[in-house]
Amino acid sequence: MCAYNPYENMLEVLEAAARKLGLQQNDYEAIKYPERELKVAVPVKMDDGKIKVFEGYRVQHSSSRGPCKGGIRYHPDVDMDEVKALAAWMSLKCAVVDIPYGGAKGAVKVDPAELSKDELERLTRRFTAMILPIIGPERDIPAPDVNTGPEIMGWIMDTYSIFKGYSVHGVVTGKPLEIGGSLGRTEATGRGVCIVTDEAVKYLQIDASNLRIAVQGLGNVGGIAARLFHEAGYKVVAVSGSTGGFYKESGLDVPALLQKAKHLDDYSETGAKKIGNAELLTCACDILVPCALQNQITAGNAAAVKAKLIVEGANGPTSVEADAILDKNGVTVIPDILANAGGVIVSYFEWVQNIQNLIWDEDQVNETLRNVMVRSFNQILRIVKEQKVSFRLAANMQALYRLSKAKKSRGIFP
Ligand code: GLU
């Protein structure tokens, strides 16, 4: 078996969608390639006075439907292929939920836990300066992703603004509220995951009263989703973060556990047993919600998954081989480009507020998010039923159809 390559994974699904749609090669050839790939060397003066150079990336996959959009992640294992795949998934995601953006992604190869706060700020500001020529509110708008959040977005906004000579709120989303962030943005991805889960449960006609949910990841997506599931009355039986997790058949005390999310080693709860990340994926549950990194459900463990429904809070958590096994076993998978689109949807609302100098109240944000998610889910469900395909294929077909139409309408220059 060859090594997992996220970009090839993405292309394989895209090709399958193109075949099913009956697209001609010419209609989607350009979509197989990112428009622009930038690799930068980011020098940082460390606290001890030494200079360390980090590798950074920004990939713009498509601007056919609007400005490029997508997060920036800080992770020691990222590489160009991962960022390319993530950028393409952003183009597809924005097309699935029909917001007027293309796709992009950025990353710095770094473990932020090893940096002091000052080092992290210097790294962020220097990285921003180095990608500055290709970002901007009409061009490419970064946002949070793995290991990045509002504070880092604030530094990006400030650095960009200093170069411009005036405040530019719309250059980045997921900012702190006081500098143009949107109410509801922090919870948006997790909230969207819950909305889509409710819709899928209704469609599958499973009895919602005693459903057991397992959530992998306790960051901005998994942590929020676990809390909202708990508040909605679902039984969250398992969670795991980077340092391991817990399983409890009768349901975990999610609020208490989240308080210790950063130091799960110190957590204990009567009846809860310690489990690892791998165990969580195959634990006894009805709904599995992977909200960590890509390539978690693979050919190696897919057959052991006990959940009947998987809702992908993370980007790319299921490999193509695993997808086929899950499909054969009758597991319904709600794919990333639909399930975790809540984040970029509310990013879009944030940007809309920024460029119009408006402020929406939280109810308006959450209500509009719900409308967009439910509408998108139902559009994909229609394709699932009419074409007798999986949710993943249906979502990719919808996205590719919209992307290729936009590309065709614009034409190829010259
Ligand atoms: N990083 C998030 C994602 O993968 C959000 C992107 C955004 O808001 O632009 O969808």
Residues whose N, C-alpha, C, O or C-beta is under 5 A from the ligand:
A	BS01	LIG	K69 G70 G71 I141 A143 P144 D145 N340 G343 V344 S347
